[in-house]
Amino acid sequence: MEFTFLCIWANPRIVGRDTKFVILVHAETHRAAVEEAACAALRTYPDVAEFESARTFWEGEYGAIRVAEFRGDLSRNLIDSEEYDLITA
């Protein structure tokens, strides 16, 4: 099953970026998709991985907030590629 997560940084000043991003994940369950999305974000933004892990990414000071979640690939309908980073996991 595919999941689409629309995300923003929890604290853009600390992370040093204010980019919005969308993560597209293939997983069997929502829980697995959330974990894989965190791992994909940490691979994409390795400097954040110095401070957060997959377990803390969604609650951590250096992590991100899932603004919206959808089943299926809605990335093309949701984002402007100039404003959002697209991460595929």
OpenMM code with the backbone's topology and positions (N, CA, C; nanometers):
from openmm import Vec3, app, unit

residues = "MET GLU PHE THR PHE LEU CYS ILE TRP ALA ASN PRO ARG ILE VAL GLY ARG ASP THR LYS PHE VAL ILE LEU VAL HIS ALA GLU THR HIS ARG ALA ALA VAL GLU GLU ALA ALA CYS ALA ALA LEU ARG THR TYR PRO ASP VAL ALA GLU PHE GLU SER ALA ARG THR PHE TRP GLU GLY GLU TYR GLY ALA ILE ARG VAL ALA GLU PHE ARG GLY ASP LEU SER ARG ASN LEU ILE ASP SER GLU GLU TYR ASP LEU ILE THR ALA".split()
positions = [
    Vec3(0.0833, -0.1162, 0.0000),
    Vec3(0.0000, 0.0000, 0.0000),
    Vec3(0.0892, 0.1245, 0.0000),
    Vec3(0.0429, 0.2280, -0.0656),
    Vec3(0.1184, 0.3529, -0.0690),
    Vec3(0.0593, 0.4536, 0.0297),
    Vec3(0.1487, 0.5331, 0.0869),
    Vec3(0.1093, 0.6401, 0.1779),
    Vec3(0.1824, 0.7666, 0.1373),
    Vec3(0.1148, 0.8803, 0.1490),
    Vec3(0.1739, 1.0100, 0.1201),
    Vec3(0.1699, 1.0933, 0.2475),
    Vec3(0.2841, 1.1469, 0.2877),
    Vec3(0.2949, 1.2308, 0.4073),
    Vec3(0.3390, 1.3708, 0.3658),
    Vec3(0.2612, 1.4699, 0.4005),
    Vec3(0.2943, 1.6098, 0.3779),
    Vec3(0.3555, 1.6626, 0.5070),
    Vec3(0.4780, 1.7146, 0.5016),
    Vec3(0.5543, 1.7452, 0.6232),
    Vec3(0.6132, 1.8857, 0.6230),
    Vec3(0.6329, 1.9357, 0.7438),
    Vec3(0.7079, 2.0597, 0.7662),
    Vec3(0.8056, 2.0328, 0.8802),
    Vec3(0.9062, 2.1157, 0.8927),
    Vec3(1.0035, 2.1003, 1.0017),
    Vec3(0.9424, 2.1487, 1.1322),
    Vec3(0.9689, 2.0769, 1.2401),
    Vec3(0.9167, 2.1149, 1.3718),
    Vec3(0.9719, 2.2495, 1.4156),
    Vec3(1.0989, 2.2739, 1.3878),
    Vec3(1.1612, 2.3993, 1.4273),
    Vec3(1.2603, 2.4407, 1.3189),
    Vec3(1.2128, 2.5115, 1.2163),
    Vec3(1.3000, 2.5461, 1.1029),
    Vec3(1.4261, 2.6228, 1.1419),
    Vec3(1.4202, 2.7046, 1.2460),
    Vec3(1.5396, 2.7811, 1.2860),
    Vec3(1.6499, 2.6895, 1.3362),
    Vec3(1.6144, 2.5870, 1.4098),
    Vec3(1.7151, 2.4942, 1.4622),
    Vec3(1.7724, 2.4085, 1.3495),
    Vec3(1.6862, 2.3588, 1.2629),
    Vec3(1.7299, 2.2710, 1.1543),
    Vec3(1.8065, 2.3492, 1.0479),
    Vec3(1.7763, 2.4769, 1.0354),
    Vec3(1.8458, 2.5592, 0.9370),
    Vec3(1.7860, 2.5528, 0.7984),
    Vec3(1.6643, 2.5063, 0.7888),
    Vec3(1.5941, 2.5031, 0.6596),
    Vec3(1.4452, 2.5173, 0.6863),
    Vec3(1.3760, 2.5721, 0.5888),
    Vec3(1.2323, 2.5853, 0.6048),
    Vec3(1.1563, 2.5190, 0.4905),
    Vec3(1.2232, 2.4296, 0.4201),
    Vec3(1.1593, 2.3596, 0.3100),
    Vec3(1.0464, 2.2707, 0.3609),
    Vec3(0.9427, 2.2630, 0.2839),
    Vec3(0.8352, 2.1681, 0.3085),
    Vec3(0.8685, 2.0453, 0.2250),
    Vec3(0.8203, 1.9304, 0.2680),
    Vec3(0.8509, 1.8113, 0.1911),
    Vec3(0.7382, 1.7097, 0.1975),
    Vec3(0.7340, 1.6257, 0.0960),
    Vec3(0.6369, 1.5176, 0.0865),
    Vec3(0.7145, 1.3880, 0.0782),
    Vec3(0.6683, 1.2895, 0.1552),
    Vec3(0.7329, 1.1581, 0.1526),
    Vec3(0.6314, 1.0570, 0.1006),
    Vec3(0.6689, 0.9854, -0.0024),
    Vec3(0.5869, 0.8796, -0.0596),
    Vec3(0.6475, 0.7465, -0.0183),
    Vec3(0.5665, 0.6627, 0.0468),
    Vec3(0.6165, 0.5384, 0.1056),
    Vec3(0.5300, 0.4204, 0.0626),
    Vec3(0.5942, 0.3066, 0.0393),
    Vec3(0.5254, 0.1792, 0.0176),
    Vec3(0.5444, 0.0975, 0.1451),
    Vec3(0.4331, 0.0569, 0.2075),
    Vec3(0.4416, -0.0237, 0.3297),
    Vec3(0.3120, -0.1016, 0.3480),
    Vec3(0.3202, -0.2058, 0.4295),
    Vec3(0.2029, -0.2899, 0.4552),
    Vec3(0.1033, -0.2239, 0.5500),
    Vec3(0.1538, -0.1469, 0.6469),
    Vec3(0.0671, -0.0856, 0.7469),
    Vec3(0.1017, 0.0625, 0.7622),
    Vec3(0.0114, 0.1365, 0.8217),
    Vec3(0.0367, 0.2779, 0.8472),
    Vec3(0.1567, 0.2942, 0.9401),
    Vec3(0.1642, 0.2122, 1.0425),
    Vec3(0.2760, 0.2202, 1.1381),
    Vec3(0.4102, 0.1987, 1.0674),
    Vec3(0.4157, 0.0996, 0.9819),
    Vec3(0.5399, 0.0733, 0.9071),
    Vec3(0.5704, 0.1892, 0.8124),
    Vec3(0.4670, 0.2493, 0.7548),
    Vec3(0.4865, 0.3622, 0.6648),
    Vec3(0.5429, 0.4832, 0.7383),
    Vec3(0.4936, 0.5076, 0.8597),
    Vec3(0.5443, 0.6202, 0.9390),
    Vec3(0.6919, 0.6012, 0.9700),
    Vec3(0.7300, 0.4791, 1.0075),
    Vec3(0.8697, 0.4521, 1.0390),
    Vec3(0.9583, 0.4627, 0.9145),
    Vec3(0.9118, 0.4079, 0.8029),
    Vec3(0.9905, 0.4148, 0.6798),
    Vec3(1.0017, 0.5587, 0.6299),
    Vec3(0.8970, 0.6379, 0.6487),
    Vec3(0.9019, 0.7787, 0.6092),
    Vec3(1.0085, 0.8528, 0.6892),
    Vec3(1.0163, 0.8247, 0.8182),
    Vec3(1.1206, 0.8874, 0.9014),
    Vec3(1.2593, 0.8468, 0.8530),
    Vec3(1.2773, 0.7196, 0.8238),
    Vec3(1.4072, 0.6717, 0.7740),
    Vec3(1.4429, 0.7386, 0.6413),
    Vec3(1.3451, 0.7515, 0.5531),
    Vec3(1.3701, 0.8154, 0.4231),
    Vec3(1.4085, 0.9617, 0.4404),
    Vec3(1.3419, 1.0304, 0.5308),
    Vec3(1.3754, 1.1713, 0.5556),
    Vec3(1.5167, 1.1838, 0.6109),
    Vec3(1.5544, 1.0948, 0.7001),
    Vec3(1.6881, 1.0997, 0.7590),
    Vec3(1.7965, 1.0672, 0.6555),
    Vec3(1.7650, 0.9813, 0.5601),
    Vec3(1.8605, 0.9542, 0.4513),
    Vec3(1.8736, 1.0767, 0.3608),
    Vec3(1.7644, 1.1468, 0.3401),
    Vec3(1.7641, 1.2641, 0.2527),
    Vec3(1.8309, 1.3841, 0.3184),
    Vec3(1.8109, 1.3963, 0.4480),
    Vec3(1.8676, 1.5085, 0.5245),
    Vec3(1.9622, 1.4520, 0.6319),
    Vec3(2.0815, 1.4075, 0.5925),
    Vec3(2.1718, 1.3396, 0.6862),
    Vec3(2.2159, 1.4272, 0.8033),
    Vec3(2.2174, 1.5579, 0.7867),
    Vec3(2.2558, 1.6440, 0.8986),
    Vec3(2.1538, 1.6343, 1.0130),
    Vec3(2.0296, 1.6093, 0.9819),
    Vec3(1.9261, 1.5918, 1.0858),
    Vec3(1.9478, 1.4594, 1.1591),
    Vec3(2.0011, 1.3595, 1.0877),
    Vec3(2.0254, 1.2282, 1.1479),
    Vec3(2.1284, 1.2343, 1.2606),
    Vec3(2.2052, 1.3421, 1.2671),
    Vec3(2.2991, 1.3587, 1.3783),
    Vec3(2.2254, 1.3820, 1.5102),
    Vec3(2.1011, 1.4303, 1.5031),
    Vec3(2.0266, 1.4677, 1.6226),
    Vec3(1.9006, 1.3853, 1.6461),
    Vec3(1.8470, 1.3249, 1.5420),
    Vec3(1.7233, 1.2488, 1.5528),
    Vec3(1.7425, 1.1082, 1.4965),
    Vec3(1.6619, 1.0163, 1.5450),
    Vec3(1.6580, 0.8804, 1.4918),
    Vec3(1.5193, 0.8586, 1.4320),
    Vec3(1.4982, 0.7427, 1.3713),
    Vec3(1.3662, 0.7124, 1.3151),
    Vec3(1.2597, 0.7141, 1.4246),
    Vec3(1.2962, 0.6765, 1.5449),
    Vec3(1.1997, 0.6747, 1.6570),
    Vec3(1.1649, 0.8143, 1.7072),
    Vec3(1.2576, 0.9074, 1.6979),
    Vec3(1.2344, 1.0410, 1.7538),
    Vec3(1.2025, 1.1463, 1.6484),
    Vec3(1.2122, 1.1097, 1.5214),
    Vec3(1.2006, 1.2079, 1.4138),
    Vec3(1.0691, 1.2857, 1.4179),
    Vec3(0.9585, 1.2200, 1.4484),
    Vec3(0.8275, 1.2858, 1.4453),
    Vec3(0.7962, 1.3642, 1.5728),
    Vec3(0.8722, 1.3455, 1.6781),
    Vec3(0.8477, 1.4200, 1.8018),
    Vec3(0.9644, 1.5088, 1.8415),
    Vec3(1.0772, 1.4927, 1.7774),
    Vec3(1.1995, 1.5609, 1.8189),
    Vec3(1.2064, 1.7062, 1.7776),
    Vec3(1.2891, 1.7784, 1.8490),
    Vec3(1.3109, 1.9205, 1.8250),
    Vec3(1.3686, 1.9464, 1.6850),
    Vec3(1.4488, 1.8526, 1.6347),
    Vec3(1.5105, 1.8652, 1.5024),
    Vec3(1.4302, 1.7924, 1.3954),
    Vec3(1.3220, 1.7296, 1.4339),
    Vec3(1.2436, 1.6476, 1.3423),
    Vec3(1.1384, 1.7248, 1.2650),
    Vec3(1.0351, 1.6515, 1.2255),
    Vec3(0.9314, 1.7089, 1.1406),
    Vec3(0.7924, 1.6798, 1.1956),
    Vec3(0.6962, 1.7494, 1.1385),
    Vec3(0.5562, 1.7317, 1.1737),
    Vec3(0.4829, 1.6841, 1.0495),
    Vec3(0.4041, 1.5792, 1.0641),
    Vec3(0.3196, 1.5331, 0.9535),
    Vec3(0.1935, 1.6193, 0.9530),
    Vec3(0.1838, 1.7073, 0.8570),
    Vec3(0.0700, 1.7982, 0.8472),
    Vec3(-0.0533, 1.7250, 0.7949),
    Vec3(-0.0306, 1.6343, 0.7011),
    Vec3(-0.1403, 1.5562, 0.6438),
    Vec3(-0.0869, 1.4205, 0.6007),
    Vec3(-0.1758, 1.3217, 0.6034),
    Vec3(-0.1406, 1.1862, 0.5636),
    Vec3(-0.2514, 1.1323, 0.4744),
    Vec3(-0.2118, 1.0596, 0.3700),
    Vec3(-0.3095, 1.0056, 0.2765),
    Vec3(-0.2699, 0.8650, 0.2368),
    Vec3(-0.3688, 0.7824, 0.2083),
    Vec3(-0.3413, 0.6529, 0.1467),
    Vec3(-0.3359, 0.6743, -0.0025),
    Vec3(-0.2387, 0.6132, -0.0653),
    Vec3(-0.2201, 0.6297, -0.2086),
    Vec3(-0.1159, 0.7366, -0.2377),
    Vec3(-0.0804, 0.7479, -0.3646),
    Vec3(0.0176, 0.8474, -0.4089),
    Vec3(-0.0572, 0.9726, -0.4534),
    Vec3(-0.0644, 1.0702, -0.3663),
    Vec3(-0.1288, 1.1971, -0.3986),
    Vec3(-0.0263, 1.3081, -0.4172),
    Vec3(0.1004, 1.2725, -0.4265),
    Vec3(0.2066, 1.3727, -0.4316),
    Vec3(0.1908, 1.4684, -0.5498),
    Vec3(0.1537, 1.4190, -0.6633),
    Vec3(0.1409, 1.5063, -0.7807),
    Vec3(0.0264, 1.6062, -0.7655),
    Vec3(-0.0769, 1.5682, -0.6929),
    Vec3(-0.1922, 1.6557, -0.6736),
    Vec3(-0.1711, 1.7570, -0.5622),
    Vec3(-0.0776, 1.7297, -0.4733),
    Vec3(-0.0628, 1.8104, -0.3531),
    Vec3(0.0429, 1.9179, -0.3607),
    Vec3(0.1448, 1.8961, -0.4396),
    Vec3(0.2617, 1.9823, -0.4244),
    Vec3(0.3019, 2.0535, -0.5516),
    Vec3(0.3662, 2.1650, -0.5314),
    Vec3(0.4352, 2.2384, -0.6367),
    Vec3(0.5827, 2.2007, -0.6205),
    Vec3(0.6407, 2.1421, -0.7209),
    Vec3(0.7781, 2.0905, -0.7085),
    Vec3(0.8804, 2.1986, -0.6775),
    Vec3(0.8453, 2.3242, -0.6972),
    Vec3(0.9384, 2.4316, -0.6628),
    Vec3(0.9323, 2.4671, -0.5158),
    Vec3(0.8260, 2.4296, -0.4482),
    Vec3(0.8105, 2.4638, -0.3065),
    Vec3(0.8343, 2.3455, -0.2139),
    Vec3(0.8231, 2.2255, -0.2642),
    Vec3(0.8333, 2.1055, -0.1816),
    Vec3(0.9426, 2.0139, -0.2336),
    Vec3(1.0113, 1.9486, -0.1408),
    Vec3(1.0998, 1.8387, -0.1775),
    Vec3(1.0153, 1.7130, -0.1798),
    Vec3(1.0359, 1.6277, -0.2789),
    Vec3(0.9664, 1.4994, -0.2878),
    Vec3(1.0647, 1.3899, -0.2545),
    Vec3(1.0313, 1.3110, -0.1533),
    Vec3(1.1148, 1.1994, -0.1107),
    Vec3(1.0382, 1.0716, -0.1368),
    Vec3(1.0981, 0.9801, -0.2078),
    Vec3(1.0353, 0.8509, -0.2355),
    Vec3(1.1102, 0.7432, -0.1611),
    Vec3(1.0353, 0.6643, -0.0837),
    Vec3(1.0991, 0.5579, -0.0052),
    Vec3(1.0551, 0.4230, -0.0559),
] * unit.nanometer
topology = app.Topology()
chain = topology.addChain("A")
for resn in residues:
    res = topology.addResidue(resn, chain)
    for name in ("N", "CA", "C"):
        topology.addAtom(name, app.Element.getBySymbol(name[0]), res)
